[in-house]
Amino acid sequence: MSNPGQKNASIFSTTPGLLAACLGACFLWGSAFPCIKIGYELFGIDASDVASIIAFAGVRFLISGTMVTLAMSVARRRPYVPARADWTCAAKLSVFQTSLQYLLFYVGLSRCAGVTSSVIEASNTFFIVLLAVYAFRTERMTARKAVGCVVGFAGVLLVNLGGSAAGGMSFSLGGEGLVFLSTISAAVSSNLSKRYSREHDPVLISGWQFVIGGATLLVLGLAMGGRVAPADAANPLPALTLLAYMGFISAAAYSLWSMALAANPVSRVAVFGFMNPVFGAVLSALLLGETSVVSPVLAVIALALVSAGIIVVNRGKQ
């Protein structure tokens, strides 16, 4: 089966195209950390209300998938619908990229700081590399990659165990632990996306997996008794605007990331993941006022270690 996305591969395989796609995606993902927590406030969702958290995530990703499919249908002047062979790939990808990843991530994020979560999410890059080597066997492990993983994880551990300016930060399985587990699911989805992009349109698969995964989460959340409605019924515009933007985040970011993966080795794309914690930490501090959760010096050192680790992993010939 031919891959319609291959005609754009030359654009994303160039350095300028790769930079634009990956940095754009990472900025969008970084903005998601504070937006999710702001969304909980605007929709009146408490950290203990797991059902509403799951339903909220489902609405967001259902919107994302709808945005992708409608935009591409208009652009191509025909329904942007998967062929029979595409449905299986979209369904499998939806389990790891949307349903499982964000079930863990949304619940975990509601119980920990956005700054901390953004740095934990950086470990996703290392899992992408490790799974590519040992599970998917598309790359080989080298001493450089091993050293880079150790250095990067040192940064992840530092921001969690080194304490905060307020006197120490604990690690809880129900908070930071769930966010960490979500990164493993995300790493699996990146490798699957790379595999499927060989024979399928990566944007098509990405868009429809959002529809499937978002619908799954929404139905699950509602069945558990969750609800998604603006807390301020008299002025719902801020809440609905934020929800629309969050849908756009995933629609645009994953489409860009999928196209970059389709045109490049996994590790070449993964190196840009170091910008996720940078954007996430900065935007969380600015929008949520979380500057006291982690001391500025500690945060800078942690982010430097994470960034250095990912650069070392991908430096030189792979």
Sequence and secondary structure as in RCSB ss.txt:
>XXXX:A:sequence
MSNPGQKNASIFSTTPGLLAACLGACFLWGSAFPCIKIGYELFGIDASDVASIIAFAGVRFLISGTMVTLAMSVA
RRRPYVPARADWTCAAKLSVFQTSLQYLLFYVGLSRCAGVTSSVIEASNTFFIVLLAVYAFRTERMTARKAVGCV
VGFAGVLLVNLGGSAAGGMSFSLGGEGLVFLSTISAAVSSNLSKRYSREHDPVLISGWQFVIGGATLLVLGLAMG
GRVAPADAANPLPALTLLAYMGFISAAAYSLWSMALAANPVSRVAVFGFMNPVFGAVLSALLLGETSVVSPVLAV
IALALVSAGIIVVNRGKQ
>XXXX:A:secstr
   GGGGGHHHHHSHHHHHHHHHHHHHHHHHHHHHHHHHHHHTT  TT HHHHHHHHHHHHHHHHHHHHHHHHHH
HTS     HHHHHHHHHHHIIIIIIHHHHHHHHHTTS HHHHHHHTTHHHHHHHHHHHHTS SS   HHHHHHHH
HHHHHHHHHHHS  TTT     IIIIIHHHHHHHHHHHHHHHHHHHTTTS HHHHHHHHHHHHHHHHHHHHHHTT
     S TT  HHHHHHHHHHHHHHHHHHHHHHHHHHHS HHHHHGGGGHHHHHHHHHHHHHH GGGTS HHHHH
HHHHHHHHHHHHHHSS  
